[in-house]
Amino acid sequence: MAAKATVEVDVHSAKETAKKMRTDVGNIYALIKMGYLKPMRLGAQMISNIEINRFLSQYAGVDLKSEIRLFKRNPEEWRREYRDL
């Protein structure tokens, strides 16, 4: 009997990404809406390992908590303050 090959999952749902990044799924959706995380659309939003690693490398040591909190409370104010739209 042949052994089954294991295949690493290369894309993750928002819930799986939140677990992997040790944060709340609501924060993952906020990061997507804010443009920090770029999901693929495969029926549902899926985030690749490459994108997760890019985000973690680019924002290592950066505290985004207050920015996420502001975005969740008032997206328009966040855009004025952080995106200069």
Secondary structure by P-SEA (a helix, b strand, c coil): cbbbbbbccccccaaaaaaaacccaaaaaaaaaaccbbbbbcccbbbcaaaaaaaaaaaccccaaaaaaaaaacaaaaaaccccc
